[in-house]
Amino acid sequence: MAVNFFSDSTFNCDNFNITSGSTGKPEVFITTTGNNNKPSVLAFIKDKGAAGADADGIGGISFVSDNDAQQQTTFGSILYSVESATDGQEEGKINIGVAALNSGGNNSANVLQGVGNGQNVTDVTIGLGATNVTTIAGTLTMGSTATLDNSGNLLTNAATATNLVASTSTAVQLGTVELGHASDTTIARSAAGTVTIEGNKIVTENKQLHTIPSNFFDDIGTTKHYIPISSQSVSEQTGDGNTVVDFLVPCSTKVKEVMVKLPSNTTGSGDLTVGIETASIGATPSSKSIIETETVTIADTNDNDIVHFMFDDTTHATIGQNLSISIQANSDLSGSANWYVVTILEYDLSTRHTGSSAVQTS
């Protein structure tokens, strides 16, 4: 049955029920037939005949169905209210919620809440609770920039906009961070906690590099020699534990590299070995333990060439130990010649002694 109203109609009643037992019914249609670009409107109007107030409810839609005990239960709702009723500063609020096992059967804002908050600003909250999961099927765009893809990876174009890039295989705090363009400065952190800028390690206040030049004149032959790493003398020694070749370590120390310039007249070929040796507190300095050695093969054509002895990135000596650097060839590489040596150490000054004056026995 069709009922036609040819003018505005008003129904003044408390409840208006439309009931049907037919499948998929009842249906409500609001149709506009005007040849214009204006839409149909379903308006919820609150005219309380008095000044409006914050938190005034304006309108709501409830979605009610039976539970398995045939109890009528609200499974979802959309509610609109006044956030601020101040004249000239009006702000609204919308809550969209679903039933979420709470005592009331429904939380009106556990899906989405939007609140006006100043000029052209809307604060939005999605989800409710620490274990809430919010899934975005596609790309997340922030402002006008596509920021995260649907795998959670920060996109390259977002890096250009925000001056921040994370490697696509790791979280931001564990991956590679680029400042500015990819061809500019790159900061990276290794699993061991070493931070580098364009491959160069960042040295903190407590991590400092120190170099010790050690030049001497000798025919070292095949005898183990200890290079002078003390500032007292520039004389190499074949015996260990004296004041010339021992270095008292002030804190945890790594021997990063020993660099050697070969003689001007390298007459022989063979292996040249540089070693790190230490003696602990309480032990005689002349009785050391070999911590690490590095060996490089030398040719008789390597006149004036440089040899780099690179050691493991590990602590070789700790506070209070005696440290010495040995050099030995397995064949006679030259006659008496000038040897130019530099040792590069890394200090961890956070391990130095900071207590009161005292005897250290271990």
PyMOL commands that set and color helices and strands:
alter all, ss='L'
color gray80, all
select helices_A, chain A and resi 156-162+349-351
alter helices_A, ss='H'
color red, helices_A
select strands_A, chain A and resi 57-66+72-84+91-98+112-116+122-126+140-142+145-148+176-178+186-189+195-197+200-201+207-218+225-226+247-248+252-261+270-279+289-298+306-310+322-329+337-348
alter strands_A, ss='S'
color yellow, strands_A
deselect
rebuild
show_as cartoon
